[in-house]
């Protein structure tokens, strides 16, 4: 039987390479199947089939879709294990062959079992001082070559054992139970365990710099991109600067895996330290989010939804685009305000759809993408907690993330830069103001605020952009403007002393700014499309004297 030494010296890894390639192909094929199933099967059914029978059928079909995703994850993990094992085995073989070559160049003999001997000292007189010096030197080299060969063989054994252990983490029977609905969560954990066993670390993404993240992604091979998206979906999905379709694919995988973990019910393992109440809240948040995404799975081009970020914890967070910001000529980013949470996602998606249609009507045929950015903890209107809604704290906390998201849309955009408008409603306008006033600014071409209680600043000039591109709209009977603006959140932007431009609003109340057929909606659509809206004069609003204190506060 050939020794480990002789096997490694002659080892051909082409079979391992072919196996890894086949598993990778299976993974990428199932990824495509998942997308096709979502857009061509479950998506259209969501639109056209309602009732108990539809719910039962869709539950089954969505389970099929989830299982296809499990195959994608497990197959990619197997491919990565085989590729990593092959890499380290090849390194060990290279190290072994190098040690043998150097030993033979120094006239040592290496036999078929890897044993190194020195025939050059066999005939030297052992009592001769010169011979003793030569023997001593050669003995040192002999030990080094033996150690080098042993080290190479040990490396090969470790690579083989690690690979076997990693493959053992991937359960071949994961899909055998037809009544199990936690396979996606299990496959995610399997993949994580396998990567740990093989010594593969999560990708080192420069996630605090969208431009650097975009360059990092561009430098990856197609295989590396597939691996990271499949095996590290949460990390990829959360990174600003990466392509929209990549983030959407990764985030949907992450949502499916987390939903499976929540439905499995093993809270202590999957969500350690959390109460049943908080875990159930996560489940409700993700169910609302996932249901709304699935409703648009068969949407026509330009109306499809992309999930660019989410968090199921507490009130929940979600960043959703309608249309692809990477290719759109015009991109609008709407920041919602007080009392917005995951339950609000369907309404927020409807709102950006309305804005997108209004902008498309004014864009001369150029494409428009809209984003709802609930990427922060929006305050709750509460009589017992005025600080959350009446203070700038949550806006200041959200500002860096909003700045980074806008920078990410710039970094990920294809071709000429998109005309980007950031819109804020209610407390969302306070977030927009804080983001624009802080750091290096917001980087938007235009800013629009409606129903604003204040933007954290006294003047539009403080927003680090041309005040001529700051647009303010307010309904005459908006209670937030009439009763809360000009107090703790900054100067009332509607007033003349603030600067910027007021556009015409003909709607009523605090939430009517997107009423179909209204001038308010049309004017916002014009701004998003890079066109001038109908303006109205600003009135009054000199800055208050220094030291002015609002009565009762």
KOLBAZA-230115 format. One record per residue (C-alpha): residue number from 1; x, y negated, z negated. Coordinates in steps of 0.25 Angstrom, whole numbers. Last residue first. Layout:
<rs>
pos/X/Y/Z
NUM/X/Y/Z
...
</rs>
This chain:
<rs>
pos/X/Y/Z
553/-163/-295/-112
552/-176/-303/-116
551/-172/-316/-109
550/-162/-314/-98
549/-149/-321/-102
548/-142/-332/-94
547/-128/-333/-98
546/-123/-340/-86
545/-135/-347/-79
544/-144/-339/-70
543/-140/-337/-55
542/-150/-345/-46
541/-161/-336/-41
540/-170/-344/-32
539/-176/-337/-20
538/-170/-329/-9
537/-176/-330/5
536/-182/-319/13
535/-175/-310/23
534/-180/-301/34
533/-170/-290/35
532/-157/-291/43
531/-152/-278/50
530/-142/-268/46
529/-151/-256/47
528/-152/-255/31
527/-155/-270/31
526/-166/-268/41
525/-172/-256/34
524/-172/-265/21
523/-180/-275/29
522/-190/-265/34
521/-192/-260/20
520/-195/-273/14
519/-203/-278/26
518/-213/-266/23
517/-218/-256/33
516/-216/-244/24
515/-213/-249/9
514/-199/-248/6
513/-198/-260/-4
512/-210/-255/-11
511/-203/-250/-24
510/-203/-262/-33
509/-216/-269/-30
508/-221/-274/-17
507/-216/-274/-2
506/-214/-286/7
505/-199/-288/5
504/-191/-298/14
503/-176/-298/12
502/-168/-306/2
501/-153/-309/5
500/-141/-309/-3
499/-139/-320/-14
498/-142/-318/-29
497/-145/-333/-31
496/-156/-332/-22
495/-164/-322/-29
494/-168/-308/-25
493/-155/-302/-30
492/-160/-304/-45
491/-147/-306/-52
490/-142/-294/-60
489/-146/-281/-67
488/-150/-287/-80
487/-160/-298/-76
486/-162/-304/-62
485/-172/-293/-58
484/-180/-286/-68
483/-194/-293/-68
482/-197/-298/-54
481/-187/-289/-46
480/-191/-276/-54
479/-206/-280/-53
478/-205/-281/-38
477/-217/-290/-35
476/-210/-299/-24
475/-203/-287/-18
474/-188/-288/-18
473/-177/-287/-7
472/-163/-290/-8
471/-152/-289/3
470/-137/-290/2
469/-130/-291/15
468/-129/-306/15
467/-123/-305/1
466/-110/-300/8
465/-105/-289/-1
464/-98/-287/-14
463/-111/-287/-22
462/-108/-300/-30
461/-112/-308/-18
460/-126/-304/-20
459/-126/-312/-33
458/-129/-310/-48
457/-125/-295/-48
456/-130/-282/-55
455/-140/-280/-43
454/-153/-284/-49
453/-167/-279/-52
452/-168/-276/-37
451/-181/-273/-30
450/-174/-271/-17
449/-159/-271/-14
448/-152/-271/-1
447/-137/-270/1
446/-130/-271/15
445/-117/-267/21
444/-114/-258/9
443/-100/-257/3
442/-105/-257/-11
441/-94/-265/-17
440/-80/-263/-21
439/-83/-260/-35
438/-96/-266/-40
437/-105/-277/-35
436/-111/-268/-24
435/-113/-256/-33
434/-119/-264/-44
433/-128/-270/-34
432/-132/-257/-28
431/-135/-252/-42
430/-144/-264/-45
429/-151/-262/-32
428/-154/-248/-36
427/-160/-254/-49
426/-172/-258/-39
425/-169/-253/-25
424/-155/-254/-19
423/-151/-253/-5
422/-137/-251/1
421/-135/-253/16
420/-125/-247/24
419/-122/-250/39
418/-114/-237/43
417/-100/-238/46
416/-96/-234/60
415/-93/-219/62
414/-97/-208/52
413/-100/-213/38
412/-94/-205/26
411/-86/-216/20
410/-97/-226/21
409/-107/-217/15
408/-97/-214/4
407/-94/-229/1
406/-109/-231/-1
405/-109/-219/-11
404/-97/-224/-18
403/-103/-238/-20
402/-116/-231/-25
401/-108/-222/-35
400/-100/-234/-40
399/-113/-242/-42
398/-121/-232/-50
397/-115/-234/-64
396/-116/-249/-62
395/-131/-248/-58
394/-133/-239/-70
393/-127/-249/-79
392/-134/-261/-73
391/-144/-263/-84
390/-159/-265/-83
389/-163/-251/-78
388/-154/-243/-87
387/-154/-253/-98
386/-169/-254/-99
385/-170/-241/-106
384/-182/-240/-115
383/-192/-247/-105
382/-187/-238/-94
381/-185/-239/-79
380/-175/-228/-77
379/-161/-231/-71
378/-155/-224/-58
377/-144/-215/-61
376/-136/-216/-49
375/-134/-209/-35
374/-149/-212/-31
373/-144/-217/-17
372/-155/-215/-7
371/-148/-215/6
370/-153/-220/20
369/-147/-217/34
368/-150/-225/46
367/-146/-223/61
366/-146/-234/71
365/-158/-235/80
364/-159/-250/79
363/-158/-250/64
362/-171/-257/61
361/-181/-245/61
360/-170/-236/56
359/-169/-245/43
358/-184/-244/40
357/-183/-229/42
356/-171/-228/33
355/-178/-236/22
354/-190/-227/22
353/-182/-215/22
352/-174/-221/10
351/-187/-222/3
350/-192/-208/5
349/-178/-203/0
348/-180/-212/-12
347/-194/-206/-14
346/-190/-192/-13
345/-178/-195/-23
344/-186/-201/-34
343/-186/-189/-42
342/-171/-189/-42
341/-171/-202/-49
340/-175/-217/-47
339/-180/-224/-59
338/-174/-237/-56
337/-167/-239/-42
336/-164/-233/-29
335/-151/-235/-21
334/-154/-235/-6
333/-142/-233/3
332/-144/-237/18
331/-136/-232/29
330/-135/-238/43
329/-128/-232/55
328/-130/-218/50
327/-120/-207/52
326/-114/-205/38
325/-127/-210/31
324/-135/-198/36
323/-150/-199/36
322/-158/-200/23
321/-147/-200/12
320/-149/-195/-2
319/-142/-198/-15
318/-148/-192/-27
317/-147/-193/-42
316/-154/-186/-53
315/-162/-192/-65
314/-154/-183/-74
313/-144/-174/-66
312/-147/-169/-52
311/-136/-177/-45
310/-137/-179/-30
309/-128/-184/-19
308/-128/-186/-4
307/-141/-178/0
306/-143/-180/14
305/-158/-182/19
304/-162/-181/34
303/-169/-192/40
302/-159/-196/51
301/-161/-183/58
300/-175/-177/55
299/-178/-172/42
298/-179/-157/41
297/-172/-156/27
296/-180/-168/22
295/-189/-161/12
294/-177/-153/7
293/-170/-166/2
292/-182/-170/-6
291/-184/-156/-12
290/-169/-156/-16
289/-170/-169/-23
288/-182/-166/-31
287/-177/-152/-34
286/-164/-158/-38
285/-170/-167/-48
284/-180/-157/-54
283/-168/-147/-56
282/-159/-158/-63
281/-171/-161/-72
280/-173/-147/-75
279/-158/-147/-79
278/-160/-159/-88
277/-172/-153/-95
276/-165/-139/-97
275/-154/-146/-104
274/-140/-148/-98
273/-127/-143/-105
272/-123/-134/-94
271/-130/-135/-81
270/-127/-123/-73
269/-124/-113/-84
268/-133/-118/-95
267/-144/-121/-85
266/-145/-107/-79
265/-159/-110/-73
264/-157/-105/-59
263/-165/-117/-54
262/-155/-127/-58
261/-143/-119/-52
260/-151/-118/-39
259/-154/-132/-39
258/-139/-135/-41
257/-135/-126/-30
256/-145/-132/-20
255/-142/-146/-24
254/-127/-144/-22
253/-129/-138/-8
252/-138/-150/-5
251/-127/-159/-10
250/-116/-152/-1
249/-125/-153/12
248/-128/-167/9
247/-114/-171/6
246/-109/-165/19
245/-120/-171/27
244/-117/-185/21
243/-102/-184/24
242/-92/-187/12
241/-90/-201/7
240/-97/-199/-6
239/-95/-186/-13
238/-106/-180/-20
237/-110/-169/-10
236/-96/-164/-9
235/-94/-162/-24
234/-108/-156/-26
233/-106/-147/-14
232/-93/-140/-18
231/-93/-126/-12
230/-101/-129/1
229/-96/-144/4
228/-82/-141/-1
227/-81/-128/8
226/-87/-134/20
225/-78/-146/20
224/-66/-138/18
223/-69/-130/30
222/-71/-142/38
221/-57/-147/34
220/-56/-158/24
219/-50/-171/28
218/-63/-178/31
217/-68/-174/17
216/-57/-181/10
215/-58/-193/19
214/-72/-195/16
213/-69/-193/1
212/-58/-203/2
211/-68/-213/8
210/-79/-209/-3
209/-69/-212/-14
208/-74/-206/-28
207/-76/-192/-23
206/-61/-190/-19
205/-65/-175/-17
204/-56/-165/-23
203/-64/-153/-18
202/-67/-142/-29
201/-55/-133/-33
200/-53/-119/-27
199/-46/-110/-36
198/-51/-97/-31
197/-59/-94/-43
196/-64/-109/-45
195/-69/-108/-30
194/-76/-95/-33
193/-83/-101/-45
192/-88/-113/-38
191/-93/-105/-27
190/-100/-95/-36
189/-106/-108/-44
188/-111/-113/-31
187/-116/-99/-27
186/-124/-98/-40
185/-131/-112/-38
184/-135/-108/-24
183/-140/-94/-28
182/-149/-99/-39
181/-162/-95/-33
180/-162/-80/-36
179/-174/-73/-32
178/-168/-66/-19
177/-156/-61/-27
176/-146/-57/-18
175/-140/-71/-14
174/-129/-71/-24
173/-125/-57/-22
172/-111/-60/-16
171/-108/-68/-28
170/-96/-77/-26
169/-87/-77/-38
168/-80/-64/-34
167/-75/-71/-22
166/-68/-81/-31
165/-62/-69/-39
164/-57/-62/-26
163/-51/-75/-21
162/-44/-78/-35
161/-38/-64/-34
160/-33/-65/-20
159/-27/-79/-23
158/-21/-74/-36
157/-15/-61/-29
156/-9/-70/-18
155/-3/-80/-28
154/3/-68/-36
153/9/-62/-23
152/15/-76/-20
151/21/-77/-34
150/27/-63/-34
149/34/-67/-21
148/39/-79/-26
147/43/-72/-39
146/51/-62/-31
145/57/-73/-23
144/62/-81/-36
143/67/-69/-43
142/76/-65/-31
141/81/-79/-30
140/86/-78/-44
139/92/-65/-42
138/99/-70/-30
137/106/-81/-38
136/110/-71/-49
135/115/-61/-39
134/123/-72/-32
133/129/-76/-46
132/132/-61/-49
131/139/-59/-36
130/148/-70/-39
129/151/-65/-53
128/154/-51/-48
127/149/-40/-57
126/136/-37/-49
125/144/-34/-36
124/134/-38/-25
123/129/-26/-17
122/114/-28/-20
121/114/-43/-20
120/110/-45/-6
119/98/-35/-7
118/90/-44/-16
117/76/-39/-19
116/62/-45/-18
115/50/-36/-20
114/38/-40/-11
113/32/-26/-9
112/37/-24/5
111/51/-28/1
110/58/-42/0
109/73/-42/1
108/81/-55/-2
107/90/-61/8
106/87/-75/5
105/79/-76/18
104/71/-64/13
103/68/-71/0
102/63/-84/7
101/54/-75/17
100/48/-67/5
99/45/-80/-3
98/39/-87/9
97/31/-74/13
96/25/-74/-2
95/22/-89/-2
94/15/-88/11
93/7/-76/7
92/3/-83/-6
91/-2/-95/2
90/-9/-86/11
89/-16/-80/-1
88/-19/-94/-6
87/-26/-98/7
86/-33/-85/9
85/-39/-86/-5
84/-44/-100/-3
83/-50/-96/11
82/-57/-84/5
81/-62/-92/-7
80/-67/-103/2
79/-74/-94/11
78/-81/-87/-1
77/-85/-100/-6
76/-91/-104/7
75/-99/-91/8
74/-104/-93/-6
73/-109/-108/-3
72/-115/-105/11
71/-121/-92/6
70/-128/-100/-5
69/-133/-110/4
68/-140/-100/12
67/-146/-96/-1
66/-151/-110/-3
65/-158/-110/10
64/-165/-97/7
63/-169/-102/-6
62/-174/-114/2
61/-182/-105/11
60/-188/-98/-1
59/-193/-111/-8
58/-197/-116/5
57/-207/-104/7
56/-213/-105/-7
55/-214/-120/-6
54/-221/-119/8
53/-230/-109/3
52/-234/-118/-9
51/-237/-130/0
50/-230/-138/11
49/-223/-135/24
48/-219/-145/35
47/-208/-154/29
46/-202/-144/19
45/-203/-133/30
44/-195/-142/40
43/-183/-143/29
42/-184/-128/25
41/-181/-123/39
40/-174/-132/48
39/-166/-142/40
38/-164/-134/27
37/-161/-121/35
36/-152/-128/45
35/-144/-134/33
34/-143/-121/26
33/-139/-114/39
32/-128/-123/41
31/-123/-121/28
30/-125/-106/30
29/-115/-107/42
28/-105/-115/34
27/-105/-104/24
26/-104/-92/34
25/-93/-99/41
24/-85/-100/28
23/-87/-86/25
22/-82/-82/39
21/-70/-91/38
20/-66/-85/25
19/-67/-71/30
18/-59/-75/42
17/-48/-81/33
16/-48/-69/25
15/-46/-60/37
14/-35/-69/42
13/-27/-68/29
12/-16/-59/34
11/-7/-54/23
10/6/-49/27
9/15/-54/16
8/3/-53/6
7/1/-38/9
6/16/-35/8
5/16/-42/-6
4/3/-36/-11
3/10/-22/-8
2/5/-14/4
1/0/0/0
</rs>
